[in-house]
Each structure stands twice: as C-alpha cells, then as structure tokens.
Amino acid sequence: MDNNEDGDAGKTKRKKNKKDSLKGHSDALMLQGDIDALTLQDKLVVSTSCSLLHTAVDLVNETKLDSEIISWLAFAAEKVFEVDALTKAMSGKKVEAFFSANASAQVSRKSSPRVTNEAVQKVASALKGSDHRRATNVGARLDAQQKKLNLPILPTTTIGSFPQTVELRRVRHEYKAKKISEEEYVNAITEEISKVVKIQEDLDIDVLVHGEP
C-alpha cells in the first residue's frame, strides 16, 4: 500500500486525508475475509508511492508560515511520520491524536477563504456544457495556425526551460533581497529572453519559446 498524495506523491506538499487512506485499507481487508486479513497484515508494506527526493525536507524550518498554512502541509519528514501513523493504525495501534489533527486540518483547508473563493465557485457553478468547448473545431484552428506561422510538416521546437544562468540567479536573488528595483529585474529578464530567442533564430527553430527565465 502506498501513502499517495494527488498525482505525484514525490512533489505534492499538501496533506492527504489519512482517514481516506485508512478506509481504503480497511475496505480491502474486508474483501479478503478475516483469515486472509490477518495473513495480509503480516506481510503488508506501507510506503510513499515514490521517492521524496523533490519534496522540501521539514516543516520545522518554515518559521515564516502561520499555523493554519503549516497544518495543511506535509514535507518529507511529515510524510514519513504519516506513513508510520498509518502503519500503526493498520496493526491496531492507531494514534488518535494524529488522525484527529489530520481531520481538523482537512476541515480547516476546505472551509478557509484562503482556498475557497465563493465568487469563483459561483462563476464555476454557472458554467454550461458549451462553455467547456471551443467555438471552432480542431481543423479550423490548425488551418488558421498554418496560415499565420507557415510551419513545415515536422516543425522543430524546444521542450522545457532553458538553463538558469549564474547571472539570472544573481538577479533574482538581488530582486528578492530588494537590492534592485522591479524595473531593473524586468529589464534583466527581458534581456535574457532576447538572448534565448536569438539562439533559437540562429538555429532556425520553427516554434520559438521564451525559455522561462
């Protein structure tokens, strides 16, 4: 059994509803029957579904976040603690305080105005089926694109960001530290975009990107 989050457990920082995780395990055991369940518990391995390599290390280091936000998050250290709590619960040693705190965090996040925007919900609920479909079909859009760009049969382009240069990192650091103005920062980013576009033009790339500086 894995302690998965939403989609990518190795990167997601939000806490998962552990009651759901535990319920999923319980449902599976009920299907096996009492005897099979006892056998399964002996061999059960509980883990995260993938490496925690890309997850921040520990919430204890986040001294600038308020307690509400902290309660919604789970970094690598917290994820390991969650796995331990689930394992104990599955072997009949449920730590009630942990699951109670987790349930409170779920309720808090679901009802918080920081997450739930009533205006957005109202607009979303008013959407009709036609709002999810484009006014033109794919063929018409492809024709318009071809007339505009005149692309070859197999156009070339790049995928992903261009490398973050030392200079770019320095500028970003200085901007965050308020050592340079927003105008200086924007100018530096614009200059970097011009450089990467020029590189693509020199290489005769068909579809250009800004490199995500």
N, C-alpha and C positions, 0 to 999 in steps of 0.2 A: 504494500500500500504506500502511496506517496502523499506527501503533505503539500499538494499543489496549490498554487495561487491562481490568478486569472491568466491563463495562456502561457506565460513564461515565468515559471517559479524562480528562475535564477536571477531575474531582474526586478520583478514586482516588489514594491516596498510596502504595499497596503496589507493589513492583517486580513486573513481569511476567517470566515465564520467557522470556528472549530467545532461548534455543535453540529454543523452540517457534515464535517469530516467524520466525526464520531458516529453520526447517524448512518452514514454510508457504510461504515464498517459493520455496524450492528445489523443493518439490513442484510448484508452479505452473509453474516454468520447465521441469521435466522433461516436463510435459504438452505444452508448446509445441514441444519439439524444440530441437536445438542452434542452428539458424539463427535461429528465432524468439526464442530466449532472448537471443542476442546483440543482436538488434534491440530487444527489450524493455528490456534493461539500459540502453540509450542513452537511453530516454525515461522511465525509472522515476523516480517522485517518492515519497520516503519522508517521512511526516509523522505527527504525532499526529492522532487521529481528530477532535479538536475543540479549541477554544481552551483554553489553560492558565490562563485568567483566574481560575478558582476554586481553583487549586492553590497551596499555600504556595510561597514563592519558592525557597529554597535550604537544603539540609540543613546547610550550614556555619553557619547561625545557631542550630541546635539544640544548644546546648552542654550541656544537662542530660540528654540521652538517652544511654544506654550504647551501646557499639559494636555490640552484637548487633541492637538495635532499629534503629539507623541503617542497618545493612546491608540491612534489609528494605524500606526506604522509598525513594521517588523523588519529589522535589518538582519544580517546573518546571525548574530548572536541570539536575537529573539526567535528566529526561525528554528534554531537548534533547540531552544527551550520549548517551543511549541511541539516539536517532534517528540521530545521527552515527555511532555504532558499527555500527548495523545497515546503514546506507548503505555504509560502508567494507567491511563483510563481504560485501555483495552485489556489490561491484565487485572482489572478490578481494583486499581489503586488511584481512582480519579481524584485530582486535586481540585476541589470545588471552587476555591478562591480564584484559580486561574480561569476556569470556564465562566465564572460569574463576571470577572473583569473583562473577558473577551466579549461576552454578551452585551455588557454595558457599552463597550466601545463601538460595537455594531449599531446599537440603537442611537448612540450619540452621533455617529457619522451619517446615518440615514436621515436624521431629523435636523442636522445642522444647516443653517443658512449658508455656511461656507461651502457646502456641497450641493444642497438642494435650493435651486433658484425657482421660485414659484412662477415668475414671468416666463422663464424658459419652458417650464413644464406646461404652462397654459398654451404657449405657441405650439409646442410639440403635440399636445393632445388635439389641437385644431387641424393638424395636417391631414390631408386627404390622400387617397392612394395615388392620385395623379401627381401629387407634389413630389413623389419619390421617383418619378420618371421624367426623363429629358423630353423637351419639346420636339427634338429631331432624332431620327434613328442613327445608328452607327454609320451606315453607308453615307448619309448626308454629311455627317461630321468628318468622315475620312476624306470626302471629296473637297470640303472646304479647307481642311488641313493641307491637302496636297496642292491646292491652288495657291495657298499662302506660302508654303515652305518649299514646294517643288522637290521633295525628297526622292532619293534613289530607291530602288526596290529593297535594298538592305541598308538602311541608314545607320550610321555609327553615332554612338553617344557614350558618355561615361556613366558609371553607376556608383552612387555613394559620394561621400565628401572628399574634397581634396585635402592633403595633409595640412595640419595646423602648424604653421611655421613658428620658429622661435620668436620672430618679430611679432607675429599675430598674437601669440600667447602673452608677450610682454605688454602689448597694447591693451589687451583685455584685462590683464591684471591691474594695470595702471588706472583703467577706467573704473573698475570695481573699487579700487582704493581711493577714488576721487582725486587722482593726481593729474588727470587730463579731463577736458570737458567732453560733453556728449558730441559736440561738433567735431572735435579732433578724433574722437573714436569712430564716428560715422565716416569721416574722410579716410581714415586708415582702412576701414572695411571696404569702402568703395574702391580704393586703390588696389586692394588685394583682389577684388572681383575682376577688375580690369585686367590684372595680370593673368589670372587663370583663363579668362575668356580669350585673351590674346594667344595663350599657349594652344588652346583648342582650335582657334582660327588658323594658326600656323600649321597645325597638324591636319587641317582640312576635315575636322569633325563636323558631321552634319547637323546634329542637335546639340546646342550649347547649354551648359549649366553654369550656375554662379559659384559652385564649389562649396557652398555652405560655410563661409569663413566664420 
